[in-house]
Amino acid sequence: MTARELAQLVKLDTIDILKIDDKKIKDLSEPLKIKVMPILRGEYMDKIP
């Protein structure tokens, strides 16, 4: 998944995703972590009919 694709799914700017690219998940802020984790786990695919 590219930064652009992740940004579209999370509804953030690509720049914001690139800023967190080198960080660990546990170091992210809680609101951002809640948005990103289901996508990285693949749970968003379960909602597609």
C-alpha positions in Angstrom: 0.0 0.0 0.0 1.4 3.4 -0.9 1.3 6.5 1.2 -1.2 8.0 -1.1 -3.6 5.0 -0.9 -3.4 5.0 2.9 -4.0 8.8 3.1 -7.1 8.4 1.0 -8.5 5.6 3.2 -7.7 7.5 6.4 -8.8 10.8 4.8 -5.6 12.6 5.6 -3.0 14.4 3.4 -0.2 12.3 1.9 2.2 14.6 3.7 0.8 13.7 7.1 1.3 10.0 6.3 4.8 10.5 5.1 5.6 12.3 8.4 4.7 9.2 10.4 6.4 6.8 8.0 9.5 6.3 10.1 7.7 6.0 13.4 6.5 2.9 15.2 2.8 2.4 15.7 3.1 2.6 19.4 4.6 6.1 19.1 1.6 7.5 17.1 -1.0 9.7 18.8 -4.1 7.8 19.8 -6.5 9.3 17.3 -4.2 8.6 14.4 -3.5 5.1 15.7 -7.2 4.4 15.8 -7.6 5.4 12.1 -4.5 3.6 10.8 -4.6 0.3 12.6 -7.7 -1.3 11.0 -6.4 -0.4 7.6 -2.9 -1.9 8.3 -4.6 -5.0 9.7 -6.8 -5.4 6.6 -10.1 -5.0 8.6 -11.4 -2.4 6.3 -11.7 -5.1 3.6 -14.4 -6.8 5.7 -16.8 -3.9 5.1 -16.6 -4.2 1.3 -19.7 -6.0 0.0 
